[in-house]
């Protein structure tokens, strides 16, 4: 079966994308869950030793009220929050007490109802009346759980005022009422400000003062109720996550995972002096609140009680609560770990229970000696050690890998990589056609034997699997289709290997004239070297350094080629041109744009411009490195972007943004029609207006730095021009398909592609933050000078040009400020021009902004190759194939790596985020190759 290089590359990437999805399905484990479908009940409580009583018998915050006068009075401010009441907590899951799987970080944009046992369900089942105001995620998670609620969308991050006002407006009336037991307030403004301007923005201080006043109001109301003789109340102040230096969260840095936890109640003893705040896991809050409110602990909770909360209870009550918590953890451990009896925590708990029984015997007998007190303290210590050990064991277990899905996905990915490597000589030949022996493979005996073996293996695995298995849950017809496809791939690979084996009487295959030059060797070694460097967690965290180094090396190699061409090979120029490169450069359709001529310089001066191009590129790259500090090791250090975003330098940022937008227009407009040029100019003016509206930059006549509006109208103004330019470009592309003249068709097609590219540039300019506009301008500048003085003049073939574009795209991914940490994803761009959260546009805009660098370079490559008549015949196929190969090499290596390092210490903080980035990058490359293939089909339909 013969396929063009572009179609072959696209099919390979689609297969690889499906294989990566299968691997991800098996890699990201299912969190620890009890196999029992029902929820915890009071009847599940263990009997108290020596009493045979099963009831919990106490509720800390609804009985046994100490003297209300012990509660400190006065103004509540951030200094008031007692140091001894503040603990730092990390992890997630405030209501279930369980640790969610890593993939839940990505999948939580559309939260369904929470069916798992949780604190809110337990409170509602116990008759507690609950009121909620704030993030509407709670309403979706807990439908019909609240007697009253008012939710606010949590994803419209541009709003940091109404989201909080919608909560506060209910506060006065609710605090005066006495028809509720639990009030939950989830304020979003501080989180949204972080996404917009970071933790050091000018809006942070006023918002903190606003929250301070709200806490003061709540606390004063609780004090007044205490003074009326009501039972003690509990005020819990906490955050579900922290904030990185860029205002995001989702990573593993200290500022992101450590947040303060404040508990205020007259049930606590006020301590004198300052104590170092303790450190606890966020999951510990769930069992603590459950037992404190007289509720059963959720079945899947992996946390343990916070001892300081219950230290005012009697020793018997403390031991009873620890016994209940230990019983719940031991049952979860038994249900999730077949070797639970070997866990130290489980054995310690059994010993503590026996000691507890002995203590209770003395207690019931009325023993009041000091021996009883010392023995009780010893039992208390045994319980605490056992609870911590069991909680740690459950947290480390987290889930179970689906190794069957992982291995099958890895096999498919490796098959795709080997197929791409074996097809290289044909895919990069002048014909750009790959012959895959698929038909002959389907008729061979090994194919049927492999199908039989695969089916038997599937049945064996599914009947003996002791853990979760996704492939075993799929319909048999679908699984058998996958087995057939894998068997055919294997046979085709063997046939291609046999065909590549050298024989003494075998003549060279037609078109297999692909050779390796010096620059090819450099590009290949650099790509493979980067891939191998990912075996280290430190190299993954600082991957941008690798790409910066490779880009510098590439510029130096290009500089050497320029010197060789214009100085050392001057005498042999005619011979070199007669011999020609693998892909000879054709004249661009229409008048060629020459910077030297337009600047009034002589044509001979172009060699000096060519010599300056690599040096200019190096200079731009060095400046961009200082703009955004990325990675992990030095991400916390201030960079030029921080300096620009500070309020004192807004005027300088405004000038820099305006100059960048003007440069963007000058670099992009030259390929567009007059209508598109006007639309582009107005659109870029709208971009500046949008940034001024949201308060990032200033208009010359604007004397206040206060934001004028939310920028919705201005952003939509830009969207209109983006759609207009894209429509004009698509119209030209469609017209080029029906033009009778190949020359006119090529000219119209080239203009249409450049106009589509201009529309994408305008959209990216809107999404980029103001301080990142120079990054976009430098990107376009490098593309322009490299295209005019390097790729055309030095006759680089399509494969070499594609690899260079890929390298530049990867480097600019990090120049934007991205990293392999999920916390650096700027989700605020998903709401540019939107008044409410709309899932599809938000995801699209966020993905486009994050991968703007690689996408812009891929789009430029498509425009560049298509604009040259001779190069376009095979260049698009070569470019598509190179993109597929460059994406498959790191993807295949990385799935093997994470499989072997799945128990590594940094598997979730370093390797897993990188795996998600690799999967998303593969999806982006598949979309790029789809467009390459669509444009490449013209050569098969037009003579």
N, C-alpha and C positions, 0 to 999 in steps of 0.2 A: 504494500500500500504506500503510494507516494503522496507526501504532503509538503506544502511549501514550508519554509523555515518559520514563518510567522504563525501559521496554523499549528504546526508541530509544537512550537514553544507555548502557545496558548493552551493547548490540550494538556501539556505537561504541567503547567502551572495550576490548571483547574484540578487535576488529579492530586497534585501536591497540597493544594488548599484543603481538599476533602480529607486527605491523610493527616494533615496537621490538626484539623478539627477533631478527628478520631483520637489522635494522640492527646490532645488537650482534655477530651472527655474522660480519658483514663488517668491522666496525670493529676489533675486537680481533684484531690480526694474528697469523699463525702465526710462531713464533720461527724464527730462522735455522737451517735443517737442511740437511745434505748429502743430495743425491738418491740417493746410493749406499746401498743397504739393508744391506750388510755392515758389520762393525765393523773398526776399525783393527787391523792386524797388523804384526809386525816387518818383514815383507817390503815394507811400504809406505814404509819409511825410505829417504830419498834416499842415493845413494852419496856417501861423503866425497870431496871434490875431490882429484884426483891419486892416489887410492888405490884407487878402485872397490870400496871395502868398504861393505857395506850394513848390517852388524850395528851395534847401538848401542854395544856394547863396554864399557859401564861402568854401575855401579849405585852411587850415592853412599852409600846407607845400608846396603849389604851388602858393600862392598869398600873398600879404601884407608882403613882405620881409623887415625886419628891416635892419639896417646898418650892413653889413657883418663884419665890423671891431670890432663889439661887441663880436664876437666869439673868445674865448681865443685861442691863438696860442702856439706852442711849442711842446715839446716831449710828446707823450701820454704814460703814465705809470699808474700803479694801484693807485698811489697816486694822479695822475692828475684828475681822475674821481671825479667830484665835489660831495661833500657830499650832497648838496641840490638836486642833480639830481638822487640820489640813493634811491630807495624804495625797501623794501622787499616784495616779493609776494609769495603766495602759491597757491594750487590747480593746475588744469591742463587746457587743451584746449586753446591753443594760437590762433587758427584760427576761431573756431566757437563761442567762448564766452560762450559755454554751459559746464556744469559739466558732464563728462561721468559717467556712472554707475560703481560701484565698480568692477564688473566682467570684465570690459574693461581692467583693469590692467593685467588680466591673458590672455585675448583674443587678445592682441595687437601684438602677435608674427607674425601674418600673416595678415597685414592690407589690407583690400580691398579698392576700390575707395570710397572716401567720397562723398556721395550724398547729405548730409545735407548742408544747406545754410552756407557759410563760407566766410571769408575775401578774400581768394585767388580767389574764383569764382567771387566775386563782383569786384575785381580789374581787372580780365581778361575781364569781361563783360563791364567794363567801358573803355576798350581799353588800359589798362596799360600793358606795355611790361615788363614781369617778367623773371628774370634769376635765376636759382637755382643750387647750388653745395653743395654736402654733403650727408647726410643720405638718402638712396634711399626709405625710407618710405614715404618721401614727394612725390616722383615720383609716387608711387603706390596710395597714397591718392588723388593726383591731376593730373591724366593723362591728357595730352594735354593742360595743363594750362600754361606751361612754354615755352617761345620762344626758350630757350636754357637751357639744364640741363646736369649734369654729376653726377649720383648717385653712392654712395659707400655703400656696405652692412653694416648695423649697428649692426649685431649680432656676427660678428667675433671679439670677444673682445680681442683676443691675439694680434691683430694688432692695434697699437696706433701711427704708423708713416705714413704708406701709406694712411690711411684714411684721414689724415689731409693734407698730401702733394698733394693728388688728388684734394683738394679744393684750396689750395694756388697756385698751378701752373697756375690756370686760373685768378688769382687775378690781376696781373699787366696789362694784356691785357684788361680785362673787365673794370677796373677803368678808362682807357684811352678812352673808347668808350662813346658815348652819345646816343646810340640807345635803352636805357632801362630806366625805371622809378623805378623799384623795384629790388633789388638784395638781395637774401636770401642765407646765408652761414650757414651751420650746421656742426660744427666741432665735431668730435666724440672721438678724442684721449684722452682728459681729462677724459671722462666717462669710456673709456676702461681701462685706468690706474687705476682708482678707483676700478673697478671690479677685477683687477689683484693683486694690492698691497695695496689698501686702500688709504685714504686721506693723510696719513703721509709717503707714500712711497718715495723712492729717486727719482722717475721719475716725481713726481708732480711739483717740482720747475722748472726744465728745460722746461716742457710743458707750465707752466704759463708764463714764459718768452717768449716762442714762440708765445703764444696768444697775449702777450703785444706788440710784434713787428708787428703783423698783424693788431691790432687795430690802432697802430701808423700809419701804411701805409694807411689804409682806411681813417683815419681822415685827414691826410695830403692831400690826394687826394680830399676829400670833401672841404677842406679849399681852395685849388687851384681853384676849380670850383666856389666857392663863390666869390673869388676875381675877377673872370672874369665877374661878374655881373649876374650870373645865379640865379634862385630862390632858397630859402633856402632848405637845405637838412635835413634829420633826420637820425641819427645813433642810432639804438636800440640795446643794448647789454643785453641779458637775458639768463637764463637757464630754461629748462623745468622741472628740478627737482634738488634736492640737492644730498647729499651723506652721508651715515651713517658712523660710525666708522669702519665698515668692508668694505666700498667701494660700498655697494649696495644701492638700493633705492626701493621705493614702500611701505614703512612703513609710520608711522605717527609721527616720531620723528622730532624735530625742525630742525636738520641739513638736513633732507631729504625734507622737504616741504618749507623751507625758502631759497630763492635765491635772489641775487641782481638784480635789474632792473635799467638800466642806459639809459637815454634819453639825447642825445646831439644834439643841433640845435641852430642856431642863432635866431630862433624864440622865444627862451626863454630868460628871463632876468637873467643876472648873479647877484647872491645875494652875499653880503659881509658877511663874517663870516661863522660859522658852525651851522647847524641846525640838530636836531635829525632826522634821516631818517624816512619817513612815512611808514606805513604798508598798503598794498592794496592786493586785490585778483587778481590772475592772469587773471581771466576772465574779469577784468576791462580794460585790455590792448586792447581787440578786439574792443569794441565800441569806445575807444579813437582813435585808429589808423584809424578806418573806417571813423569817422567824420573828423579827421584831414586830411585825404586824399580825402575828398569829396565823400565818398562812403556810401551807405545805410548800416545800422547795420543789421547783420544777424538776422533772425527771432527768432532763439532759444537762442540768447545771453542773459545771465542773469546778465551781468556786467553793471557797470555804469561808466560814464566819470571820468577821473582823473582830478580834478579841476585845479591842478597846471599847466597842459599842456596848458590850454586855458586862463590863467589869463591875458595875454597881449592883448586879444581881447577886443573889446568894450563891454559894458554891454549888449547892444541889441544882439550882436552876441553870447555872452555866454548864455543868456536866450534862444535864438533860438535853440542852440545845446542841452541844457538841456531839452527843450520841446520835441525835436525829440527823444532823448533817453528815456524820460518818456513815450512818446506815444508808443514806441516799447515795453517797459517793461509792460505797462498796458495791451496792446493787448495780450501779452504772458500770463500774469496773468489771464486774462479773459478766455483764451482758455484752460488753464490747471487746473484752480481751480473753481469749481462751486460756491463757496462762496467768490469769489474775492471781492465783494462789501463790505465784512466785514473786509478786510485787511486795516490796518491803512495807509500803504503806498499808496494804491489806493485812499483813501479819501484825503490824503494830496496832491496827485498829482492833483486831481480835484480842490482843493482849490488854489493850486499854479497856475494852468491854468487861473482861474478867476482873480487872482491878476495880472497875466501877462497881461491879456487883459486890465485891468484898467491902468496898467503902460504904455502899448502901446498907449492908448487913449491920455494920457498926452504927450507922446513922439511925436506922430504924430502931435499934436496941437502945437508943438514947445516949450513946457515948458522946461526951462533949470534951474529951481530953484534947491536948495539943497533938497527939498522935493522929487523931481523925483529921485535923486541919492540915497537917503535913502530908498525910496520905492523899487527901483530896487535891492538894496542889500538885502532887506527883501525877495523879490520874489526869488532871487538867493538862499538864505538860505532855503526857503521852497522847492524849486526844489531839492536841494541836499539832504535834509532830506527825501523827498518822494522817490527819486531814491534809496537811501541806504535801505530804508524800503522794497521797492518792490524787490530789488535785493536779500535782505536777505530772504524774504518770498519764492522766487523762488528757492533759493539755498537750503533752509531747506526742501522744498517739494521734490526735487530731482527726485522722481518718485512715482509710485503706486505699492504696493505689489499685487501680484496675489494670494489672500488668498485661492481661490479654489484649486489651484495646491499645495500650501503649506500644507493645511489641509489634502488633499488626500495623499500626500507624507508622511506626518507625521503618518497618520493612517496605511499605509502599513508598515512603519518602526516599529511601535509599534506591529503590528500583527506578524512580523518576530521575534521580541524579545520575545513576549509571547509564540510563538511556540517553540523557542529554550529552554526557561525555562521549559515549560511543558514536553519537550522531554528529559530533563536531566537524569532522572533515567535510561531510556532505552539507551540513547546515550553513557553513561559511564558504562554500564553493560559489563559483560564478552563477550557477543555476539556482542556488539556494533552495534545493529540494532534498527532502530526506525520504529514503526508502526504508520503511519498517516492514520486516517479514512477518506481518501479523497473520495473513491468510494461511501461509504455510505452517505457522505454529499451531493454528487451530486444528490442523489435520494430522498433527504428529502424535506419536504414542506417548512421549513424555508429558504432553499437555493433559491427556486423560489420566495419567498416573498422578500428576500433581493435583488435579481436581479431586481425585479419590482420596489422596493423602490429606489434602486440606479439609475435606468434609469430615473424614474420620477424626482428625485433630480437633476440629470444632466441636464435634459431639463429645469427645473425651474431655475437653476443657470445661464445657458447659455442664456436664454431669458430675464433675468432680470439683468445680470451683467452690472454694470456701468463702469467698468474699463477693463484693459487687462486680458484675460483669455486664457492660453495656451491650457488647456484641451478642451475648446470649439472649438478651431481651428483644432483639430485632427479629422481624419475620424471617422464616427460613428461606423464602424466595430471594429476599434482598441479600442475605448472607451468602447464599449460593452464587448469586451474581458477582459479588465481590471476590469470591474464591475463583470463579472463572476468569475474571479480569486479571487477578494477580497471577494466576497460572499462565495466562497468555503473555503477560508482561515478562515473566521469567523465561519462557521459551523464546520470545523475541530477542531478549538480551543475549541468550546463549547463541542464537543464530547470528546476531550482529557481531559478537566476539569472534565466532568462527570465520565470519566474512572478513574481519580485520586481520586475521592471522596471516603473516607473510608466507608466501609459497614461492618456490623457485621459478615456476612457469606462469605465475599470475601477473597479468598486466595491470597497470595503475587504473583505478576506477576513474571514469570520466568525471571531471569536475572536482576531484579530490586534490586540488592544488593548493590547499591552505598551508601556509608556512608560518614559522614563528620568528618574528624580528626581535631586535633588542628591546624596543619599547613594549612589545607584546610580553616578553619575558618579565620586564619590570612590573607591568600591570598584573600579570598572573601571580608573580611572587608576592606582590603587595596584597592582593585579594586573599590568597591562601594564608599568608602570614597573619593578616588580620583575623581570619577565621580561627586559626589555631590559638591566637592570643586570648580568645574568649573562654579558654579552659580555666582561666584564673578569675576568681571573683573580683579581685582588684582591677583587672583589666576591663571587666564588664562595667564596673562602677565608673571607671575613667576611660571609657572607650573613645570618647571624643579626642583624647590625646593621640590615639592611634591614627585616627583619620586626619588630624591636623598634620601629623608627621608624614603620612602618605601623600597628602596634598602638597606639602612643601617639597618632598622628593620629586613628585611629578612636575612641579614647576621648574625645578632645576634641570630635570631631564629634557623638558621642552626647550629651556634656554640653550642647552647643549645642541639640540637639533636645529634651533634657529641659527646658532653660530656656525654649525657645520654647513647649513644650506647657503648662507650668504657670504661666507668667508672661505671655508676650506674646500667647498665643492663648486666654486664659481666657474672653474674651467670645464667641469664635467656636467654642467646644467643641461645642455642639450642632450647628452647621452642619457641622463637620468629621465628626462621627459620623454625621450623616445621609448625607453624601456617601460616607463610608467609604473604606477603602484598597482596593487591588487584591485583597488576600486578607484579608477581615474576620476578626478574631479571634473565635472562638467560645468559649463557656464550657467550661472543662475538665470532663470527666465526673467526677462525684462532687464532694465538698466541696473547694473551692479552698484551697490552703495560702497563708496570708498571714503573713509574718514580723511585720508590724506588730501584727496581732491577737494572735499568740502571745506577743509580747513585752509585751502589755498596753498598747500604744500606740494612739492614736486612728487611725481610717482616714485622716484628713487628713495624718497624719505620713508617709504613704507617699511623698508628693512629695519630702520631705527625704531619705528613703531612696533614692529614685530619683536625686536629685542627688548623693548620696554614692556611688552605685554606680560611675560612671566613675572617680571619684577613688580609691575603694578598689581598683579594678582596676589603675590606674596604680601605686599603692603596692605591690601584690602583685608586679607585673611588675618593678618596680625592685629589690625584694628578691631576686627569683629570679635576676635578672641577676648578682647578686653571689655566688650560690650555686655556680654552675659556670662557670668560665672556659672558653670554647670558641673555635672559630676556629683561626687559625694565628698571627697576629701577636702575640697576648698569651696564648696558651694555656699558656705556660710559667710565667706569673705565678701566685703563690699566690692562692687564692680562699677563700671561706668554707667550701666543702666540704673543702678541704685542712685547714683549721683544725679542723673538726669531726672529721675522721677521724684526727687525731693522738691518740696514746695519752693525752696529758695532759687531753684534753677529752671523754673517753668518757662521763663522767657527764652533762655538758651534752647530748651527742648522745642519750643515753638518754632524758632528759626531753623533748627536742624530738621524738624519734620517738614517744614515748608520747602526747604532746599531739596530734601530727599524726594518729595512728591514732584517737584519740577523736573528733577533728573529722571525720575521714572517715566514721566510723560515724554521727554526728549528721546529716551532710549527705545520706547515702545511704539510711538506714533508713526515712525517712518515706514512701517510695513502695512499701515491701515489705510482704508479709504477715508475720504474727507468727512463723511458722516460719522465714522467710528472715531476719528480724531477729535471731533467736537464732543462726542459722547464721553470719550476718555478724559478730556480736559474737565468737563463738568463733573464727571464722577470723582476725579481726584480732588476737585474743590469740595465736593460733598464729603469726602473722607476727612479732610481737615476740619470741616464744619462739625462733623460728628465728634471728633476728638475734642473740639472746643466745647461742644454741648455737654459732654460728660466730664469736663473739667481737667482734661489732660494737658491741653495747650490753650493758648490765649489768642484772641483776635487783637489786631493793633489797637482797636478802639475799646477793647475790654480792659477795665482797670481792676476788676475783682477776679480772683481765682475761683470764685464759687461757680459750680456747675449751673448752666442756664436751664437745661432740661435733661431728660434721660437719653436723648439722642435717638429716639425711635424714628421720628420723622426724617431726620438727616440720613440715618442708615437706610431707610426704605427708599429715599431719594437716590442713593448710590445703587441699590439693588435694581432699580428701574434701568439705569444705564448699563449695568452689568448684563442684564437680560437682553437689552437692545443690541449690545456689541456681540453677544453670543448668537443671537438670532441672525444678525448680519453675516457672521462667519459661517454658520451652518447653512444659510441660504446659498452662499457662494460655493460651499462644498457640494451641495446637491446640484447646483447648476453645472459644476465642472463635470459631473457624470454624464451629462447629455450634450456637451459641446462637441461639435463634429471635428474640430481641429485639436490635435493632441497638444500643440503649442499653447493655444488659448485655454485649453482645459487645464494644463499644468500651471499656467500663470494664475488662473482663477482659484485653483485648488490651493496653491501656495498662499495666496492672499487670504483665503478663508481660514486656513490653519493659523496664520499669524493673528487674525482677528479673534479667533477663539482663544488663542494664547493671551491676547491683550485683555479679554474679558476676565480670564482667570487671574491675571496680574492685578486688575482693579479690585476683584473680590478679596484677594489676599491682602492688598493694601488696606482695605476696610477692616479686616479681621486682626491684622497685626497691631500690637500696642504701639503707641507713638514712638517710644524709644527704639523699636525694632524696625521702623521704616528705613533707616540707613542700611540695615541688613538686606532688605529687598532691593534697594537701589544698587548696592554693591553686587548683588547677585546678577542683576540685569547688565551692569557695566562689564563684569567679567565675561558674561555670555557674549556680549557684543564684540569685544576686542578679541576674544579667543576665536570666535567664528570668522572674523574678517582677516586676522593676521596669522592664525595658527592652523586651524583645521582646514581652511581652504588652501593657504599658501604652502603648507608642508605636506599636503596630499595624504593626510592620515585616512586610513580606510574606515569603513563604518563600524567595524568591531572595536578598533582603537578609540574612535570618537565616542562610542557608546560607553565603554568602560570609564573614560574620562568623565563623561556626564554623570555616571553612577557615583563615582568618587566625589565629585563636587556636590551632588545631591546629598550624600551621606554627611559630608562636612557641614553643609548648610543646615541640615537637620539639627546639629548641635550648636551652630552659630545662632540659631533662633533662641537658644536657652533650654532646649530639650535635653533629656538624659534618659537613662534606662530605669528611671524611677517614676512610678505612676504619679507621684505627687507633683511632678513638673508639668503635667497636662493642664493647660489653661482652659477650664470648662466655661469661663465667662464668655468666650467668643461664641458659644452656642446660643447666646441670647441677644446677639446684636440685631437690633431692629425688631425684636419680638416683645410683645407686651405680656405674654404668659408663656409657660413652658409647653412647647410642642416637640414631641420626642424626635421625629424624623429629621426636621431641620436642625435641631440642636446637635444631634449625633453627626450629621453631615458637616456642619460648620466646624465643629470641634476637630473632626478627623482631618478636614481640609487645612485648618490652621496648623495642626500639629505636624502634618507631613507636607507642608507647603514647599519646603526646600527640595526634597526628592521629586515632588510632582512638577514643580516649575522647570527643573532640569530635564525631566523626562519629556515634558511638553516642548521644550526648546529643541531637544534632540529630534523629535518628530517633525517639527517645522523646518529645522535645518536640513535634514535628510530629504524631505519632500521637496524642498525648494531647489534642489539640484537634479537636473533631468537624468544624467547618467547614473548618479549615485542612488536615486530613488528606485531604479529597476530592481536592485537587490539589497540596497541599504536598509530598507525597512525590515526585511526578513532577517538580515544579520543583526540589526539592533534589537528586534524582538527576541531572537534566540539568546543574545548576550544577556539581556535583562533576566530571562528565565534561568540561565546558568548561574549568573551572579547571585540570584536569590536562593537557588537550590543548594549551593555549596554551604553557606552558613546555616541554613535551615536544617539540612541533614546532619551536619556536625553537631548542631546544638541539641537536637532531640536525643542523639546518642549521649551527649554530655550530661543532660539533666536526668536521663534515665540512670546513668551510672552514679550520679551524685544526688540522687533523690533523698538521701538521708544526711546530706551535708548540712552543716550548721547554718549556712546562709541560703538554703534552698528557697525559702519564702521571701526573704528580704532582698535578695540579689538575683538569683537565677530565674525565679518565676516571673517577676516583672519583665525581664528581658525576653522570656519565652513569649509573653503576650505581645510585646513589641515586634518580635520576629513574625508572629502570626499575622498581625495587622499589616506589617510591611509586605508580606506575601500577598495579602488581599489587594493592597494598593498596586503592586506590580502586576497582578493579574488584570486589573482594570486598565492599566497602561498598555499591556500587551494586547488586550482586546481592541483598543483603539488603533494600535499599530496594525493589527491584522485587518481591521476594517479598511484602513487606508491602503493596505498592501494589495487588496483584492482587485484594485483598478488595473494592475498590470496583467491580470489573467482575463480581464474582460475587455481591455482596450488593446488593439494591435500596436 
